[in-house]
Amino acid sequence: MIRKFAGSGSVIRIIQSKYLNNMVEQDHRFIKRITRPTLGFKAFHSAAATLAGIETAHMIRKGQIAANGKTGFQQFASLAE
């Protein structure tokens, strides 16, 4: 463990995992599979908005965003407001 010298002096825990990158790649594989058919965008703005929507929907499905008693569709729709 490493002690933080500035501010409150809280403890920072270091986690070593040999295969941590594999977990990131597995998560990114889903995004790549969905976006492959959409590679023909003409404008950067529309491509960025579509990718943001795909990633947000994936995060909702994985439970990374607090549900607050809403369904997945209601969560996604509330983000668009």
N, C-alpha and C positions, 0 to 999 in steps of 0.2 A: 504494500500500500504506500501511497505517496501522500504526504501532507501538503496541503495547499498553503503557501506562505502569505498570500495577500488576503485581506478581508477577514472572513469569519474563521478561517483555519479549519474548514471542513475536510473530511477525508475523501480522497478520490480513489476509487477501486479500479484497478486495471484487470481486465479479463483477457486472457490469452487463449485464442482458439485457432487451431491450425486451419480449420476448414470454414472459417467465418465467411470468406468470399463466396463459397459454394451456396450458402444460404441466400446471399444477395443475388447471385446468378439465378437461382431457382425462382425467386420472386420476380426478377426482371424477365424471365423466359415467358411468363404469361403476357406481359405487356408487349413483348416483341411479336408474339403469335397473333395478338389482336391487331396490332398496327401494320403488319406486313401488307394486307390488302389496301391500306390507305396511303401508300407511298406516293401516289400521284397528285398530291395537293399542289395547287398553283400558287397559293398565297400562304405566307408564313403564319399570319394571324389565325387563319382557319385551322391550320395544322396544329398550332399551339393550343387552341381552344379544345380541339378534339382529343389531343393527348392528355390534357388536364382532366377532361371528363372521364376518359378511360381509367386513368390512374386513381381518380377520386372514387369511381365506382368499385374498383378493385380494393381500395382501402376500406370502404364501407362493407364490402362482402367479407373481408378478413376480420372485421370487428375492430379496426384501429381508430375509428371515430365513435365517440360516445353516442349511444342510440337514443337516450332520453325518451324511451317508450314509443319511438317512431319506427316505421318499417323502412327498409332500404330505399324504396322509391321516395318516401316522404323526406328522408334525409337528403337524398340527391336533389329533389325539387327545392328544398329549403336553401340549399347552397346556391341555386340559380337566381334566387330572389334578390 
